[in-house]
Amino acid sequence: MATQPTNLPVPSESPRDLKFNAGKIDEYVTSMGWTYTDRFGQKHYTIEGMNYLSQEAMAAYGYVILTGKTFTTGATLNNPNEVLLNTADGEYYKWTGSFASGGKVVPANSTPAGTGGIGPGAWIGVGDASLRAALAAPGGVNLVNGAAKQSDLDSTNQTINKRNYPAFKSCYELAASRLAKGMAITADCRGDSTMYGVVSGGSGQDIQRPTVTLTTTLRNLFGVECSINNFGISGSTLRGMISGTDGASPTFLASLNTSSAHVIYCNHGINDSQLDLSIDQFRADLITFINAVRDVNKVPVLCTPNINPATTLDTGGGLITETKSKRLERYVNVIRDVARAMKVDLVDQYYYFQKTTRMYSPIELVPDGAHPSSDAYAMAGRNMAIPFVNVKPLCKAGDKQGFSNATYFDNIGASKQYRTDYLPFRRFGGVIVGTRGATNTGINLAVLLDNPTDDTVLALYGTQWNSGTKSTLYDNGIQTNQYAGTIEQGNSNHATIDWEGIHVPSRCKLYAGLHCMGTLSNTSMGGTGTDFALAGYGLIPRVESTASNDTNGKLPYSYVPFCKNTELIVNLNLFTSGFALRLRAATDGVDLLIINYTLGGALTVNRAGESPVTLGATVSAGSYNCRIRYLDDKSMTVTVGSLSVTLPASTTPLQNMYVHGAGINYTVRCISE
């Protein structure tokens, strides 16, 4: 057999031995060989072997087969050791009733049941057919008790069913079957004070507590108002929730059958770690939670806790001591292990909090050591929607999120188009185009940041063309202290449409995790046109140094352009008269900004469609540092050495630009807050 048994003493409860013995039962019952070998190497007789021995014994010690006689031919049995074949079932029967009146007469074409019945004091089968029937009957496995019994098989079947994880629902399936079709879901959120949303360092509930933000996120990404129930209890532990001692009424386990929730979140670990509760029990309780939720056909979701930065030494009186802070990650890893093993949806808050410490200190995120700040609570709430969305993580500069196979929601209406008929669409595959209305019109797109934007900026990629309009940037429906700005897609300064132009926000300090990026416009915002177009979002480096080339047309997409909310830094070598610097349109190579120099004379800057502006009337030859800042209000400041001039805000922004020339080293830096 393929299964390797153990050497455990009898009786063994090992599943390996149960499976090995199950195979041996089959060999015992159906093999034509006379013996089989058990897991200790000992040989035993099979049914066929015992049948052979029985025949031999009957022939030698008393069983006498009436040769040529059967229940079909009829016969007379005169002695208790005589046996008669019943051809209907292939079994030999002996008569155990009385012989007081002479032999037992069996008429032709009769059966054991019709000539006295089967059982003690009547006919009894003495061959292997009886044993086969007994083993095949319900509970027949108990006849070989020790090798296996019915309770063992029942337990094994139950275990196999519980481990058939793919049969259980997931949040993604709920998103496909309900949210995407406009049907709401209900979620029960169990956990401690960080699920309840206790204000960090204070009391009461934070306005951006996770359950409130989760409701908003699902609404903004699916257009559905879901019911999110907050059952967080301050001081609750997982042990307390499972044992019913955390103060919930009714208890968690008692409430499962009456809950209307489709999803049940579990956010524990901080208090379990604080109290140094058994980590083995913690693991067992996680498994109990998962099985209990699945048993009532609901979807379990595990959440790791937020980080707990130490606020004091072990001898201090702060909320989180250094020992407690160090201990938490052990419980976090147990949650991850159980989620992975049991294929449960996981919201790894601990991971995203840790990632965000690249840009914000741990104490900024969790001021009192246990409870997040308001912005961090919002991060946690958005992250709770991760299991429902289709989104790929953006990890580094160059990573992008478009609409293909993504989760997004729009209210564009009849004007909506998905355009793939224009080139190049190399980065996103298509662009959604729409016309703004009197009320906010636009798109919310799920974006997952694996790293915070400390060294990158989340730029919007959208069309720049003559009829483009203004749009406001939002994160989960609001302009926050992490992400904000207004983009203008209208541009009358070029003839060629840039279908995937880059727009840099004026503010970008995003936390790690899920974001709901919104681009909204209405007729009151102004702008040169009424149309907007969005290809997606992508990470660009905050600072990129490169070298120019003398391309006169469309450049590859492997560069960060000079555009609004960026600055250009380059060295100008003023030793000959002519063009000192030329910035060209990324789509067609048209000059959009030129710095011109007359040797020993004037240094001027000329923006497309405008008259030249003099930086200096008499400029000596030499090498000068040049810095051009393109501000959010569409004005520009141009500085060369100690000379500086401000170009007033233009009516429409210039499109994406690049430095033209052969081998000019320059740097583009995003000046987003």
Order of alpha helices (4+ residues) and beta strands (2+ residues): alpha-beta-beta-alpha-beta-beta-beta-beta-beta-beta-alpha-alpha-alpha-beta-alpha-alpha-beta-alpha-alpha-beta-alpha-alpha-beta-alpha-beta-alpha-alpha-alpha-beta-beta-beta-beta-beta-beta-beta-beta-beta-beta-beta-beta-beta-beta-beta-beta-beta-beta-beta-beta-beta-beta-beta-beta-beta-beta
